[in-house]
Amino acid sequence: MITLPLDVPEGLLAALRRSPEDFARELRFAGAAAWYEQGALSQEMAAQLAGMDRTDFLLALARSGRDSFRVDFADLDRELSRE
């Protein structure tokens, strides 16, 4: 695993009322969720980035009001039009 240093503005954690550990966990989830929604990461890779298994990642997405599954409507139309 690669560790990346992150500079955080002075007072940010206090303003958010987050510990460094909570902030890091929430930041990882936010990034994973955003990249998953954009299609840049698979569910499995996004879950790994968030530090979760796939089930917990999908449940966390649902709890945060995000879509758990991406649907490509063009692919869906092609599938539905098959005989």
C-alpha positions as CSV (number, residue, x, y, z in Angstrom):
1,M,0.0,0.0,0.0
2,I,1.2,3.5,-0.8
3,T,0.9,6.2,1.9
4,L,0.3,9.7,0.7
5,P,0.9,12.8,2.9
6,L,-1.9,15.3,3.0
7,D,-1.5,18.9,4.1
8,V,-4.7,20.2,5.8
9,P,-5.3,23.8,6.5
10,E,-4.9,24.9,10.1
11,G,-8.2,24.7,11.9
12,L,-10.0,22.6,9.3
13,L,-10.4,19.5,11.5
14,A,-11.6,21.7,14.4
15,A,-14.1,23.4,12.1
16,L,-15.4,20.0,10.9
17,R,-15.2,18.6,14.5
18,R,-13.4,15.6,13.2
19,S,-10.4,13.7,14.5
20,P,-7.6,13.1,12.0
21,E,-8.6,9.5,11.8
22,D,-12.3,10.3,11.1
23,F,-11.3,12.9,8.6
24,A,-9.1,10.5,6.7
25,R,-11.8,7.8,6.7
26,E,-14.4,10.2,5.4
27,L,-12.1,11.6,2.8
28,R,-11.3,8.1,1.5
29,F,-15.0,7.3,1.3
30,A,-15.8,10.5,-0.4
31,G,-13.1,10.0,-3.0
32,A,-14.0,6.4,-3.6
33,A,-17.7,7.3,-3.9
34,A,-17.1,10.1,-6.4
35,W,-14.7,8.0,-8.6
36,Y,-17.2,5.1,-8.5
37,E,-20.1,7.4,-9.6
38,Q,-17.9,8.7,-12.4
39,G,-17.1,5.2,-13.5
40,A,-13.4,5.6,-12.9
41,L,-13.3,2.9,-10.2
42,S,-15.2,-0.5,-10.0
43,Q,-17.2,-1.3,-6.9
44,E,-14.3,-3.5,-5.7
45,M,-11.6,-0.9,-6.2
46,A,-13.7,1.9,-4.7
47,A,-14.5,-0.3,-1.7
48,Q,-10.7,-1.0,-1.3
49,L,-10.0,2.7,-1.4
50,A,-12.7,3.4,1.2
51,G,-11.2,0.6,3.4
52,M,-14.4,-1.5,3.2
53,D,-15.6,-4.7,1.7
54,R,-18.0,-4.3,-1.2
55,T,-21.1,-4.9,0.9
56,D,-20.2,-2.3,3.4
57,F,-19.3,0.1,0.6
58,L,-22.6,-0.3,-1.1
59,L,-24.5,0.1,2.2
60,A,-22.5,3.3,3.0
61,L,-23.4,4.6,-0.5
62,A,-27.0,3.9,0.2
63,R,-26.9,5.5,3.6
64,S,-25.3,8.7,2.1
65,G,-28.0,8.9,-0.5
66,R,-25.7,8.0,-3.4
67,D,-26.5,5.5,-6.1
68,S,-25.2,2.0,-5.3
69,F,-25.3,0.8,-8.9
70,R,-24.5,2.5,-12.1
71,V,-26.7,1.8,-15.1
72,D,-25.6,2.4,-18.7
73,F,-28.9,3.1,-20.3
74,A,-27.5,2.5,-23.8
75,D,-26.4,-1.0,-22.7
76,L,-29.7,-1.6,-21.0
77,D,-31.6,-0.7,-24.2
78,R,-29.4,-3.1,-26.2
79,E,-30.0,-5.9,-23.8
80,L,-33.8,-5.3,-23.8
81,S,-34.0,-5.2,-27.5
82,R,-32.4,-8.6,-27.9
83,E,-34.8,-11.4,-28.8
